[in-house]
Amino acid sequence: MSKGKLEKFKEITAFRNTLELTDFQEEESQKPKGRWHSDIFENDNPIVLELACGKGAYTVELARRYPDKNFVGVDIKGDRIWKGAKQAVTEGLSNVCFLRIYIDHLDEYFASNEVDDIWITFPDPYPRYSDRNNRLSGPKFLKIYQRVLKSDGTIHFKTDSDDLFSFTKESLAKSDCKVHDVVENIYQECPDNKLLTIQTHYEAHYLQEGRSISFIKFSLPNVDISWELD
Ligand SMILES: C[S@@+](CC[C@H](N)C(=O)[O-])C[C@H]1O[C@@H](n2cnc3c(N)ncnc32)[C@H](O)[C@@H]1O
């Protein structure tokens, strides 16, 4: 492991805006589930998650733009989260938090109806068929989002992967989810959209490679997601 990574891991444990799965191994009840408003943000403002946040580009930029909302970046990679967490500390953004956990366990950290909105930014496409259960828009994850998201909450999903985008649309159709917006190519169809053109670290790379970026916005109000991938 590089020295840079080790230093980031050490530094991140000291950041007050970052919670790590290892913090809760001794005492399950200390997990912040149901306590985000009262104990973490100490306000009643809406809570917005960025899942697979990496360096937290959306978390930090949305927090700057919307001081009346709370933002939580979620990813398992601490050295990536470090960048966004450090930025938020440096700028004194009190409406930002990072959570280093597997998204597979999101409902152990958020209570039912505790989350108002979700962004999923450039999740790994997992192209191999055997890895399909790890795709963040498959039924396993939709069920988890449904457990924490308010019934009128929306999910915003951005990807450069055509295969993952097709898989996502199929997965939403199978689950009877409500689709609010579909943009096949953001920078061609709506280059002036201030929300959709916030660029993440990976997105900047993909754009340099000439890839197109797709977006879909959907919600999961009382839909039945009991199906599983073949
Ligand atoms: C391709 S990167 C994108 C990072 C960032 N959103 C960006 O666009 O720059 C995908 C991220 O998803 C995270 N990730 C994938 N599956 C995950 C899971 N099940 N739980 C937590 N993080 C996950 C990885 O650690 C990685 O940082």
The ligand as a Tripos MOL2 file, in Angstrom:
@<TRIPOS>MOLECULE
LIG
   27    29     1     0     0
SMALL
NO_CHARGES

@<TRIPOS>ATOM
      1 C1        -16.0760    3.9890  -10.6250 C.3       1 LIG1
      2 S1        -15.9950    4.5630   -8.9840 S.3       1 LIG1
      3 C2        -16.9210    6.0790   -9.0620 C.3       1 LIG1
      4 C3        -16.5580    7.0390   -7.9610 C.3       1 LIG1
      5 C4        -17.2160    8.4290   -8.0660 C.3       1 LIG1
      6 N1        -18.6560    8.3490   -8.0040 N.3       1 LIG1
      7 C5        -16.8000    9.1120   -9.3390 C.2       1 LIG1
      8 O1        -17.6170    9.1690  -10.2810 O.co2     1 LIG1
      9 O2        -15.6630    9.5990   -9.4180 O.co2     1 LIG1
     10 C6        -17.1200    3.4650   -8.1580 C.3       1 LIG1
     11 C7        -17.0820    3.5880   -6.6560 C.3       1 LIG1
     12 O3        -18.0980    2.7530   -6.1020 O.3       1 LIG1
     13 C8        -17.6100    2.1930   -4.8940 C.3       1 LIG1
     14 N2        -18.4160    0.9900   -4.6360 N.ar      1 LIG1
     15 C9        -18.7560    0.0220   -5.5190 C.ar      1 LIG1
     16 N3        -19.5410   -0.8920   -4.9470 N.ar      1 LIG1
     17 C10       -19.7010   -0.5110   -3.6530 C.ar      1 LIG1
     18 C11       -20.3930   -1.0420   -2.5310 C.ar      1 LIG1
     19 N4        -21.1200   -2.1660   -2.6430 N.pl3     1 LIG1
     20 N5        -20.3350   -0.3820   -1.3490 N.ar      1 LIG1
     21 C12       -19.6110    0.7440   -1.2410 C.ar      1 LIG1
     22 N6        -18.9240    1.3150   -2.2650 N.ar      1 LIG1
     23 C13       -18.9680    0.6970   -3.4510 C.ar      1 LIG1
     24 C14       -16.1450    1.9410   -5.1480 C.3       1 LIG1
     25 O4        -15.4140    1.8800   -3.9510 O.3       1 LIG1
     26 C15       -15.7640    3.1560   -6.0170 C.3       1 LIG1
     27 O5        -15.2390    4.2190   -5.2520 O.3       1 LIG1
@<TRIPOS>BOND
     1     1     2 1
     2     2     3 1
     3     2    10 1
     4     3     4 1
     5     4     5 1
     6     5     6 1
     7     5     7 1
     8     7     8 2
     9     7     9 1
    10    10    11 1
    11    11    12 1
    12    11    26 1
    13    12    13 1
    14    13    14 1
    15    13    24 1
    16    14    15 ar
    17    14    23 ar
    18    15    16 ar
    19    16    17 ar
    20    17    18 ar
    21    17    23 ar
    22    18    19 1
    23    18    20 ar
    24    20    21 ar
    25    21    22 ar
    26    22    23 ar
    27    24    25 1
    28    24    26 1
    29    26    27 1
@<TRIPOS>SUBSTRUCTURE
     1 LIG1         1 GROUP 0 **** ****
